[in-house]
Amino acid sequence: MNVLELVEELSPWWRSPEKRPSSAFPYRRKLYDEVLQKIDGRTGAVLLVGPQRVGKTVLLRQIADAVRFEPLPGSGGTVFPHGNVTYVDLADARLESDPDLFSLLDAKPSGHDPSAPRLLLIDEIVQLERWWAVLRTLVDRTREGLGGLAGTRIVATGSSARALDVESLEARIGRFELIEIEPLDFSEYLALRSASDLDPAEVLAQRPDELERYLSIGGFPEAALRTHPDPTHELARECVRKMAQDTINKEVLRAGLDSRVFDLFQRLARRSGDAVRVKNLAGDLECSENSIRDWLSFLRSTRMLHELKPFWTSSKAYKPRLQHSKVYATDHGLISAFESVQRLSDEEVRGRVFEAVVFRHLRDLARSGRSGLGFIRSPEEVDFVLRRPDDPIGIEVTASRNPARKTKRLRDVKEEARLASVFVVHGGHQSSESNSIFHLPIHRFLLRPSIVLEGGAGS
């Protein structure tokens, strides 16, 4: 099937303007409004990058439906005629090899208005060889107005490991804006589960069991929507496990890598938050250290793992030493998915889940505030540090219900590392503060991660 034939099938509004394929998915993620604003505010491309199965395709379909009926937010107020909106999925198995995306810009289906802007939605553009060069040329053609294409907007997605080093590509070619999309945060999870517009705190008050469920299964939307009375959530965990296995193995096959890459992923997911020790991993998997380094780079490119590097301060006690980066599962549900039911309540496993879910929410916070993230390991450890020029903030995480035992150690670390404040996110219910060391229950942090930037206001 050539690309135009596929587009005609995947863009049913070309034939029937009233069609809304996204009507089966009414919930809109937080990024929805941000993407619409960027479409309205720029010509060029927006690139959504994240793991598979986090909702990128649904988001594109929701945008395709919305822009045909509602003005975009912002001063432009753009509305796209139905014939000016094009959606294509380059991961569709029916698509011929080497599809000609440039033909999409020349297509003029029924309902096309040459005087109005066009919107091109490209799912999994990274399936193309040299996809960045294709995207660059598409953007250049629209900016130059070739063929009457001035003002055309492009939104593309990517989750394949072919999206290697996409951040440096963005900086180098300067033609697209990168937006990271991750599994559901806790507020999104509550909104999806409740199918309501209620405040997340109100939803949690009505459905308190949702916190433990979220901690158990994570934020992949497909798993979040699974309903079963089993307290171990085995069906949802199996969903996450199969999704991860399919994702990694498909990318391994495409890249021609060793099948042991998935074995490495399982080890790293179960040991989420550990320092990466290449020599030990090479011995465990009976391969070279260079292979481990290559496989780690590959796994990070799939967005299924995230690396956290050490944070240095000017204090002599914290000058750079021989330290290792830590690696976390992108979603805390991956930890539970690869653990046995018997170990889910284990203190160590639960601690890893707490750390991973806090890290996931801190990444959003760091991106929105353009802050860095790191950690302090020696001589004492602080799990996370929000790197801000004048007032770095430490975040320590514990599944314990009694965070007080950490207070003295953290007071010393705070002074030595010159941290403005330290938050202890814990498994209990009490909030407190003493000398800029805040004790914050996990549910309060997950509902409003920005509380750590607000000096613990309302904690």
VMD Tcl script that draws the C-alpha trace (Angstrom):
set ca {
  {0.00 0.00 0.00}
  {1.48 3.37 -0.95}
  {1.47 6.26 1.48}
  {-1.48 8.12 -0.10}
  {-3.65 5.01 -0.04}
  {-2.84 4.49 3.63}
  {-3.54 8.14 4.45}
  {-6.95 7.97 2.80}
  {-7.83 5.06 5.10}
  {-6.33 6.59 8.26}
  {-7.81 10.04 7.61}
  {-11.51 9.13 7.24}
  {-12.56 12.79 7.58}
  {-11.33 13.31 4.02}
  {-14.40 11.40 2.86}
  {-16.72 12.04 5.81}
  {-16.01 15.36 7.59}
  {-18.16 14.39 10.57}
  {-15.88 11.45 11.45}
  {-14.10 11.72 14.80}
  {-11.87 8.64 15.26}
  {-10.71 9.79 18.70}
  {-14.24 9.80 20.16}
  {-13.48 6.46 21.84}
  {-10.68 8.19 23.81}
  {-12.24 11.22 25.51}
  {-9.50 11.73 28.11}
  {-6.90 14.28 27.06}
  {-3.45 14.26 28.57}
  {-1.82 17.38 29.99}
  {0.40 17.73 26.93}
  {-2.65 18.07 24.67}
  {-3.04 21.82 25.25}
  {0.71 22.42 25.03}
  {0.90 20.75 21.62}
  {-2.09 22.73 20.32}
  {-0.49 25.97 21.45}
  {2.73 25.11 19.68}
  {0.83 24.24 16.49}
  {-0.85 27.64 16.61}
  {2.28 29.53 17.44}
  {4.80 28.27 14.91}
  {5.42 26.98 11.45}
  {7.77 24.05 11.43}
  {7.53 20.81 13.35}
  {6.80 19.54 16.82}
  {8.30 16.15 17.66}
  {6.73 14.04 20.43}
  {9.23 11.47 21.74}
  {8.53 8.77 24.30}
  {8.24 5.03 24.91}
  {5.75 3.00 22.98}
  {2.22 2.67 24.38}
  {2.15 5.95 26.29}
  {-0.58 7.54 24.15}
  {1.22 9.32 21.30}
  {-1.10 7.93 18.61}
  {-4.22 8.77 20.62}
  {-2.91 12.30 21.11}
  {-2.39 12.77 17.36}
  {-5.90 11.50 16.60}
  {-7.39 13.81 19.23}
  {-5.57 16.74 17.65}
  {-6.77 15.73 14.17}
  {-10.36 15.82 15.38}
  {-10.10 18.97 17.47}
  {-8.48 21.29 14.94}
  {-11.25 20.64 12.41}
  {-13.99 21.84 14.74}
  {-12.42 24.20 17.28}
  {-10.15 27.25 16.92}
  {-6.67 26.64 18.24}
  {-5.89 28.33 21.56}
  {-3.89 31.54 21.36}
  {-4.05 34.66 19.30}
  {-4.11 32.90 15.93}
  {-7.43 31.12 16.41}
  {-6.66 28.86 13.46}
  {-9.24 26.35 12.23}
  {-8.19 23.66 9.74}
  {-10.60 22.53 6.99}
  {-11.06 18.76 7.08}
  {-9.24 18.32 3.78}
  {-6.22 20.15 5.17}
  {-5.59 17.67 7.99}
  {-3.51 14.60 7.13}
  {-2.62 11.67 9.42}
  {-0.28 8.80 8.58}
  {1.22 6.00 10.68}
  {4.62 4.96 9.35}
  {4.66 1.91 11.63}
  {1.66 0.44 9.79}
  {2.73 -2.95 8.44}
  {0.73 -2.40 5.24}
  {2.87 0.53 4.16}
  {5.33 0.06 1.31}
  {9.02 0.52 1.99}
  {10.54 3.97 1.49}
  {7.24 5.89 1.42}
  {7.23 9.28 -0.29}
  {6.13 11.69 2.43}
  {6.54 14.66 0.13}
  {3.54 13.46 -1.86}
  {1.42 14.16 1.23}
  {2.14 17.87 0.89}
  {0.88 17.79 -2.68}
  {-2.34 15.91 -1.91}
  {-5.56 17.90 -2.31}
  {-8.44 15.73 -1.09}
  {-12.09 16.73 -1.04}
  {-12.56 19.64 1.31}
  {-9.05 20.97 0.80}
  {-8.79 24.77 1.02}
  {-5.59 26.14 -0.55}
  {-6.01 29.47 1.26}
  {-6.03 27.83 4.72}
  {-3.09 26.31 6.65}
  {-2.45 22.58 6.58}
  {-1.62 20.16 9.39}
  {0.49 17.06 8.77}
  {0.44 14.44 11.56}
  {3.13 11.78 11.16}
  {3.10 8.86 13.59}
  {6.45 7.09 14.14}
  {8.47 9.18 11.70}
  {11.61 7.56 13.12}
  {10.72 4.41 11.17}
  {12.30 6.18 8.18}
  {15.99 5.96 7.47}
  {17.50 9.42 8.03}
  {14.16 10.59 9.35}
  {15.67 13.86 10.57}
  {16.73 14.74 7.03}
  {13.22 14.05 5.76}
  {11.71 16.17 8.53}
  {14.15 18.98 7.83}
  {13.24 19.01 4.14}
  {9.52 18.93 4.90}
  {9.87 21.91 7.21}
  {12.00 23.81 4.70}
  {9.40 23.30 1.98}
  {6.63 24.63 4.19}
  {8.67 27.62 5.39}
  {9.59 28.58 1.86}
  {5.97 28.20 0.77}
  {6.86 25.90 -2.10}
  {3.74 24.68 -3.89}
  {1.53 26.98 -1.80}
  {2.51 25.21 1.43}
  {3.31 28.30 3.49}
  {2.05 27.98 7.06}
  {1.86 24.20 7.07}
  {2.31 22.73 10.56}
  {3.85 19.33 11.23}
  {3.49 17.18 14.35}
  {5.46 13.92 14.39}
  {6.03 11.19 16.96}
  {8.85 8.76 17.64}
  {9.48 5.90 20.03}
  {11.85 3.70 18.07}
  {15.48 3.27 19.06}
  {16.29 4.87 15.73}
  {15.64 8.22 17.43}
  {19.22 8.17 18.71}
  {20.53 11.38 20.25}
  {17.43 13.26 19.15}
  {18.20 16.20 21.45}
  {21.48 17.01 19.69}
  {19.75 16.60 16.33}
  {17.17 19.15 17.41}
  {19.87 21.62 18.36}
  {21.82 20.99 15.16}
  {19.08 21.30 12.57}
  {16.93 23.77 14.51}
  {13.75 22.91 12.67}
  {11.65 21.12 15.25}
  {10.74 21.42 18.89}
  {11.08 18.36 21.08}
  {8.40 17.39 23.61}
  {8.92 14.37 25.86}
  {5.82 12.28 26.56}
  {6.00 9.77 29.40}
  {3.61 7.32 31.04}
  {0.77 8.87 33.03}
  {1.63 10.90 36.09}
  {-0.52 10.36 39.16}
  {-2.98 13.17 38.42}
  {-3.45 11.92 34.86}
  {-3.90 8.38 36.12}
  {-6.65 9.50 38.52}
  {-8.38 11.48 35.77}
  {-8.28 8.52 33.40}
  {-9.50 6.07 36.04}
  {-12.31 8.31 37.28}
  {-13.38 9.55 33.83}
  {-14.21 12.87 35.46}
  {-13.01 16.47 35.63}
  {-12.81 16.42 39.42}
  {-9.72 17.73 41.15}
  {-7.24 14.81 41.54}
  {-7.14 15.26 45.33}
  {-10.92 14.90 45.43}
  {-10.77 11.76 43.29}
  {-8.15 10.26 45.62}
  {-10.29 11.11 48.65}
  {-13.17 9.22 47.07}
  {-11.01 6.34 45.81}
  {-8.07 5.99 48.24}
  {-7.12 2.53 46.93}
  {-6.00 4.13 43.65}
  {-2.69 5.22 45.19}
  {-1.60 1.64 45.91}
  {-2.89 0.51 42.54}
  {-0.87 3.22 40.77}
  {2.23 2.28 42.74}
  {1.70 -1.37 41.77}
  {0.98 -1.11 38.04}
  {2.42 2.23 36.93}
  {1.29 4.75 34.37}
  {1.04 2.97 31.03}
  {-2.54 3.84 29.94}
  {-3.43 0.34 28.74}
  {-2.54 -1.15 32.13}
  {-4.21 1.69 34.01}
  {-7.52 0.91 32.31}
  {-7.43 -2.79 33.21}
  {-10.06 -3.64 35.80}
  {-9.92 -6.81 37.89}
  {-10.50 -7.39 41.61}
  {-7.21 -9.30 42.03}
  {-5.26 -7.41 44.76}
  {-1.95 -8.29 43.09}
  {-3.12 -6.67 39.83}
  {-1.56 -9.56 37.94}
  {-3.46 -8.87 34.69}
  {-2.29 -5.26 34.62}
  {1.27 -6.27 35.54}
  {1.24 -8.91 32.80}
  {0.09 -6.22 30.38}
  {3.11 -4.06 31.28}
  {5.47 -7.06 31.14}
  {4.28 -8.09 27.66}
  {4.37 -4.52 26.40}
  {7.98 -4.11 27.54}
  {9.03 -7.46 26.09}
  {7.39 -6.74 22.73}
  {8.86 -3.25 22.57}
  {12.43 -4.20 23.42}
  {12.53 -7.38 21.33}
  {11.08 -5.63 18.28}
  {13.73 -2.94 18.48}
  {16.46 -5.51 19.13}
  {15.43 -7.42 16.02}
  {15.31 -4.27 13.91}
  {18.76 -3.20 15.11}
  {20.24 -6.69 14.72}
  {21.36 -6.87 18.35}
  {21.88 -9.81 20.69}
  {18.79 -11.24 22.41}
  {20.57 -10.76 25.75}
  {19.65 -7.07 25.51}
  {16.24 -7.95 26.94}
  {17.90 -9.91 29.76}
  {19.89 -6.78 30.57}
  {16.71 -4.69 30.53}
  {14.99 -7.02 33.00}
  {17.95 -6.85 35.37}
  {18.06 -3.06 35.21}
  {14.29 -2.72 35.65}
  {14.29 -4.95 38.74}
  {17.31 -3.10 40.13}
  {15.94 0.34 39.21}
  {17.91 3.08 40.95}
  {21.14 1.12 41.26}
  {24.48 2.42 40.07}
  {25.48 0.95 36.72}
  {28.52 -1.26 37.09}
  {29.47 -2.38 33.62}
  {32.03 -4.96 34.71}
  {29.55 -6.78 36.94}
  {26.84 -6.78 34.28}
  {29.27 -8.11 31.67}
  {30.16 -10.98 33.98}
  {26.53 -11.79 34.70}
  {25.55 -11.84 31.02}
  {28.82 -13.40 29.80}
  {29.61 -10.67 27.31}
  {32.16 -7.90 26.86}
  {32.02 -4.61 28.72}
  {31.78 -2.81 25.38}
  {28.65 -4.83 24.58}
  {27.09 -3.74 27.86}
  {27.87 -0.09 27.07}
  {26.36 -0.41 23.59}
  {23.26 -2.16 24.91}
  {22.79 0.44 27.65}
  {22.92 3.20 25.06}
  {20.41 1.33 22.95}
  {18.01 0.79 25.87}
  {18.16 4.46 26.83}
  {17.28 5.36 23.24}
  {14.05 3.35 23.54}
  {13.03 5.68 26.41}
  {12.36 2.63 28.60}
  {15.25 3.54 30.90}
  {16.48 6.87 32.23}
  {19.99 7.69 33.39}
  {20.70 9.91 36.39}
  {24.17 11.40 36.74}
  {25.92 12.59 39.91}
  {25.43 16.16 41.08}
  {28.52 18.09 42.16}
  {28.73 21.10 44.47}
  {31.62 23.35 45.38}
  {32.03 21.76 48.81}
  {35.32 19.90 49.21}
  {33.52 16.90 50.64}
  {31.57 16.58 47.42}
  {34.21 17.14 44.77}
  {34.02 14.68 41.85}
  {35.04 11.14 42.66}
  {34.94 7.89 40.77}
  {31.16 7.46 40.75}
  {28.69 5.68 38.57}
  {25.47 6.97 37.05}
  {22.23 5.40 38.22}
  {19.66 3.91 35.87}
  {15.91 3.91 36.52}
  {13.00 2.22 34.83}
  {11.07 4.90 32.95}
  {7.87 3.82 34.68}
  {7.71 2.32 38.16}
  {5.25 -0.28 36.87}
  {8.16 -1.94 35.08}
  {9.71 -2.79 38.45}
  {6.58 -4.56 39.68}
  {6.03 -6.21 36.30}
  {9.30 -8.15 36.49}
  {9.12 -9.01 40.19}
  {7.35 -12.02 41.68}
  {4.07 -11.47 43.51}
  {5.74 -12.62 46.73}
  {8.29 -9.77 46.58}
  {5.91 -6.90 45.80}
  {5.52 -6.01 49.47}
  {9.24 -6.45 50.16}
  {10.74 -3.29 51.67}
  {13.54 -3.16 49.10}
  {11.20 -3.55 46.10}
  {8.77 -1.02 47.49}
  {11.63 1.42 48.05}
  {12.67 1.08 44.41}
  {9.09 1.71 43.28}
  {8.91 4.86 45.41}
  {12.18 6.17 43.99}
  {11.17 5.49 40.38}
  {7.77 7.14 40.68}
  {9.28 10.22 42.33}
  {11.93 10.40 39.59}
  {9.24 10.19 36.91}
  {7.42 13.21 38.40}
  {10.65 15.14 38.98}
  {11.54 14.81 35.29}
  {8.40 16.71 34.34}
  {9.16 19.30 36.99}
  {12.75 19.73 35.76}
  {11.64 20.10 32.14}
  {8.98 22.68 32.96}
  {11.41 24.73 35.05}
  {14.44 24.11 32.84}
  {16.30 22.64 35.81}
  {18.74 19.77 35.85}
  {18.49 16.58 37.88}
  {21.24 14.66 39.61}
  {22.08 12.87 42.84}
  {24.66 12.94 45.63}
  {26.31 9.68 46.61}
  {29.41 10.49 48.61}
  {30.09 10.72 51.44}
  {26.31 10.54 52.02}
  {23.54 9.98 49.51}
  {20.63 12.17 48.52}
  {18.47 10.36 45.96}
  {17.71 13.39 43.78}
  {18.84 16.99 43.47}
  {16.99 19.60 41.42}
  {19.93 21.55 40.04}
  {19.08 25.23 40.19}
  {21.75 27.97 40.04}
  {21.16 29.56 43.44}
  {19.05 27.12 45.44}
  {19.51 23.42 44.63}
  {16.87 21.25 46.27}
  {17.47 17.75 47.61}
  {14.80 15.05 47.51}
  {15.27 11.89 49.56}
  {12.80 9.03 49.09}
  {11.81 6.28 51.49}
  {8.91 3.84 51.58}
  {9.11 3.92 55.37}
  {6.28 5.50 57.33}
  {8.82 6.97 59.75}
  {11.06 9.46 57.92}
  {12.37 11.06 61.11}
  {15.33 8.69 61.33}
  {16.80 10.31 58.21}
  {16.59 13.85 59.54}
  {19.98 14.13 61.30}
  {21.93 12.64 58.40}
  {20.12 14.88 55.92}
  {20.77 17.96 58.03}
  {24.50 17.29 57.72}
  {24.27 16.58 53.98}
  {22.22 19.74 53.43}
  {24.95 21.88 54.98}
  {27.85 20.10 53.28}
  {26.20 20.12 49.85}
  {24.85 23.65 50.30}
  {21.31 22.66 49.45}
  {18.61 25.27 49.95}
  {16.21 22.66 51.30}
  {15.68 18.90 51.48}
  {12.40 17.06 51.09}
  {11.90 13.55 52.43}
  {9.12 11.91 50.39}
  {7.87 9.01 52.52}
  {5.22 6.32 52.83}
  {3.48 7.79 55.86}
  {0.76 10.40 56.22}
  {2.30 13.18 58.31}
  {3.83 16.39 56.98}
  {6.33 18.45 58.95}
  {9.22 20.91 58.58}
  {12.31 21.74 60.58}
  {15.20 23.94 59.41}
  {14.22 23.60 55.73}
  {13.97 19.81 55.93}
  {10.45 18.84 54.93}
  {8.70 15.51 55.48}
  {6.22 15.01 52.64}
  {3.86 12.02 52.23}
  {4.13 10.33 48.84}
  {0.51 11.05 47.89}
  {0.94 14.78 48.51}
  {4.07 14.91 46.38}
  {2.48 12.95 43.53}
  {-0.59 15.17 43.50}
  {1.51 18.35 43.36}
  {5.22 17.80 42.63}
  {5.75 21.56 42.34}
  {5.42 21.75 46.13}
  {9.19 21.22 46.35}
  {9.70 24.45 44.37}
  {7.27 26.33 46.58}
  {9.25 25.84 49.76}
  {6.89 23.14 50.99}
  {3.94 25.53 51.09}
  {0.94 23.67 52.37}
  {2.99 20.59 53.22}
}
mol new
graphics top color blue
foreach p $ca { graphics top sphere $p radius 0.5 }
foreach p [lrange $ca 0 end-1] q [lrange $ca 1 end] { graphics top cylinder $p $q radius 0.2 }
display resetview
